[in-house]
Amino acid sequence: MNESTLANTPGLTSYDVVIVGGAIYGSSVAWFLANNPDFDGSILVVERDPTYSSCSTTHTNSCMRQQFSRELNVRISQFAANFVKHFREYLGNDPRVPELPFQSYGYMYLADNEAFAEVLRESQQVQASCGAGTKIMSAGEIKRDYPFFNVEDIVAGSHNPVDEGYFEGNTLFDWWKRSAREKGVEYIANEVVAMSCNQNRTRVESITLKSGEVVTCGTIVNASGPRAVRTSRMAGIEIPVEPRKRYTFIFAAEKPLDRDLPLTIDPSGVHMRTDGTYYLAGCPPDEDPAIDYDDFEQDYSIWEEKVWPVIANRIPQFEAIKLVNSWAGHYAFNTFDQNAILGRHSTVENFIFVNGFSGHGLQQSPAMGRGTAELITYGEYRSLDLSPFNFNRIERNEPFNEKAII
Ligand SMILES: Cc1cc2nc3c(=O)[nH]c(=O)nc-3n(C[C@H](O)[C@H](O)[C@H](O)COP(=O)(O)OP(=O)(O)OC[C@H]3O[C@@H](n4cnc5c(N)ncnc54)[C@H](O)[C@@H]3O)c2cc1C
């Protein structure tokens, strides 16, 4: 089943669940629902671009970390690590399903001042209480374990080499999609362009496709990534999510490092890590406005003026490097608190969000997909209480404060 063979028209005129967007979130929710023996409804996934050429999922850096400051975010990543390590089991021991490669070289947060070092220490305590292996390191310890770093200005670092690093996110995505379809989920190549609600606007009753068909729905799931606000507005709902550009650069080093480079978060905001025989680096732009949905233009001045100088300073061996590839992708940036927006809308009660994941959505997709499927099936979260991410925290103006945002 390849995407080019996707039908444009739905097989039915009514579905229990309609999911708008079929990338990692649409497919995670669809798979967890279809895999749940207590759910026996019909599921339609509508994807406007089945090549996935401009979605966040195919532009990701595909890393996961336990190094968050909030216990819930740590637990979410711990489920992701478990899911990735036991992927074939989760997919029913299907012999066609590959093992998912996971390179656990960890993240290395570097602090160049005592205040940030204290934030790292506090977060380490939260992580340790969840069983994560994060260690606070002195500059000397960092130099001992990773002699290539320049640590002259470094006060402390935090590093966790257990269940933290790079995983094959796109293989996870491919198999969720494939397995969901095999379990009866219908994917179509089309776009949701409108929704109609009941008279007092407590339910979305139907969606309209770009091709003109109208489909009625029991539940609607907004899994439309950076376009989430467009989808919400079809139901008269505003959410604080906008597309923001993030740049990734792949480079070769004339003298490669003698060991893996952890995903290092330099105090400047530049990050870098091992990427097979190459290295990957990136950073947010200094000016970070909402951008056009179709704007993927690369900005090489970010590489020349920001990224390269920082990495050459932090790792002097990287003075001789060559850029071999690069891309710009979009975060679905939650301007309220950079964390997930989940659960049901407060008044349009069959409208469910899986939105606003900013830079940590890929690793959260197993836990959020599982939780959303539970919410639809049972009316409540059962495995992990994800209610702190509920949409209504925005109405109450209560941000979910997470200090470790990249
Ligand atoms: C450069 C970069 C690096 C990242 N690195 C990491 C990382 O290391 N670790 C991590 O955990 N996360 C990372 N992320 C974040 C992660 O990739 C995203 O959070 C995640 O992929 C979001 O998936 P999604 O399904 O919500 O959105 P998307 O992948 O954008 O998918 C949304 C889909 O909805 C479709 N759609 C939209 N509107 C409609 C409509 N009206 N009708 C039909 N279809 C529609 C779109 O075509 C699209 O396919 C990174 C993101 C970027 C950009």
The ligand as a Tripos MOL2 file, in Angstrom:
@<TRIPOS>MOLECULE
LIG
   53    58     1     0     0
SMALL
NO_CHARGES

@<TRIPOS>ATOM
      1 C1         13.4950   20.9060   12.1460 C.3       1 LIG1
      2 C2         12.6900   20.1430   13.1570 C.ar      1 LIG1
      3 C3         13.3310   19.3430   14.0920 C.ar      1 LIG1
      4 C4         12.5750   18.6220   15.0210 C.ar      1 LIG1
      5 N1         13.2340   17.7890   15.8810 N.ar      1 LIG1
      6 C5         12.5190   17.0610   16.7720 C.ar      1 LIG1
      7 C6         13.1780   16.1410   17.6240 C.ar      1 LIG1
      8 O1         14.4020   15.9740   17.5680 O.2       1 LIG1
      9 N2         12.4270   15.4460   18.5130 N.ar      1 LIG1
     10 C7         11.0670   15.5860   18.5980 C.ar      1 LIG1
     11 O2         10.4420   14.9350   19.4340 O.2       1 LIG1
     12 N3         10.4030   16.4330   17.7690 N.ar      1 LIG1
     13 C8         11.0940   17.1750   16.8690 C.ar      1 LIG1
     14 N4         10.4470   18.0310   16.0310 N.ar      1 LIG1
     15 C9          8.9960   18.1960   16.1770 C.3       1 LIG1
     16 C10         8.2290   17.0660   15.5020 C.3       1 LIG1
     17 O3          8.7870   16.7550   14.2540 O.3       1 LIG1
     18 C11         6.7690   17.4930   15.3580 C.3       1 LIG1
     19 O4          6.2550   17.8870   16.6200 O.3       1 LIG1
     20 C12         5.8750   16.3800   14.8230 C.3       1 LIG1
     21 O5          6.4140   15.8470   13.6360 O.3       1 LIG1
     22 C13         4.4720   16.9480   14.5600 C.3       1 LIG1
     23 O6          3.7180   15.9960   13.8640 O.3       1 LIG1
     24 P1          2.2300   16.3330   13.3990 P.3       1 LIG1
     25 O7          1.6590   15.0910   12.8590 O.co2     1 LIG1
     26 O8          1.5330   17.0470   14.4930 O.co2     1 LIG1
     27 O9          2.4070   17.4590   12.2770 O.3       1 LIG1
     28 P2          2.8480   17.3060   10.7460 P.3       1 LIG1
     29 O10         3.9430   16.3310   10.5990 O.co2     1 LIG1
     30 O11         3.1020   18.6890   10.2240 O.co2     1 LIG1
     31 O12         1.5670   16.7100   10.0640 O.3       1 LIG1
     32 C14         0.3820   17.4200    9.8970 C.3       1 LIG1
     33 C15        -0.3000   16.8520    8.6640 C.3       1 LIG1
     34 O13        -1.6090   17.4110    8.5410 O.3       1 LIG1
     35 C16        -1.8850   17.6120    7.1510 C.3       1 LIG1
     36 N5         -2.9610   18.6030    7.0790 N.ar      1 LIG1
     37 C17        -2.9550   19.8790    7.5480 C.ar      1 LIG1
     38 N6         -4.1370   20.4750    7.3230 N.ar      1 LIG1
     39 C18        -4.9220   19.5670    6.6930 C.ar      1 LIG1
     40 C19        -6.2540   19.5940    6.2000 C.ar      1 LIG1
     41 N7         -7.0250   20.6870    6.3200 N.pl3     1 LIG1
     42 N8         -6.7460   18.4790    5.5870 N.ar      1 LIG1
     43 C20        -5.9790   17.3690    5.4770 C.ar      1 LIG1
     44 N9         -4.7060   17.2830    5.9130 N.ar      1 LIG1
     45 C21        -4.1860   18.3700    6.5300 C.ar      1 LIG1
     46 C22        -0.5480   18.0990    6.6100 C.3       1 LIG1
     47 O14        -0.4690   17.9230    5.2070 O.3       1 LIG1
     48 C23         0.4490   17.2130    7.3750 C.3       1 LIG1
     49 O15         0.7950   16.0400    6.6870 O.3       1 LIG1
     50 C24        11.1580   18.7410   15.0580 C.ar      1 LIG1
     51 C25        10.5060   19.5340   14.1080 C.ar      1 LIG1
     52 C26        11.2530   20.2300   13.1540 C.ar      1 LIG1
     53 C27        10.5410   21.0680   12.1450 C.3       1 LIG1
@<TRIPOS>BOND
     1     1     2 1
     2     2     3 ar
     3     2    52 ar
     4     3     4 ar
     5     4     5 ar
     6     4    50 ar
     7     5     6 ar
     8     6     7 ar
     9     6    13 1
    10     7     8 2
    11     7     9 ar
    12     9    10 ar
    13    10    11 2
    14    10    12 ar
    15    12    13 ar
    16    13    14 ar
    17    14    15 1
    18    14    50 ar
    19    15    16 1
    20    16    17 1
    21    16    18 1
    22    18    19 1
    23    18    20 1
    24    20    21 1
    25    20    22 1
    26    22    23 1
    27    23    24 1
    28    24    25 2
    29    24    26 1
    30    24    27 1
    31    27    28 1
    32    28    29 2
    33    28    30 1
    34    28    31 1
    35    31    32 1
    36    32    33 1
    37    33    34 1
    38    33    48 1
    39    34    35 1
    40    35    36 1
    41    35    46 1
    42    36    37 ar
    43    36    45 ar
    44    37    38 ar
    45    38    39 ar
    46    39    40 ar
    47    39    45 ar
    48    40    41 1
    49    40    42 ar
    50    42    43 ar
    51    43    44 ar
    52    44    45 ar
    53    46    47 1
    54    46    48 1
    55    48    49 1
    56    50    51 ar
    57    51    52 ar
    58    52    53 1
@<TRIPOS>SUBSTRUCTURE
     1 LIG1         1 GROUP 0 **** ****
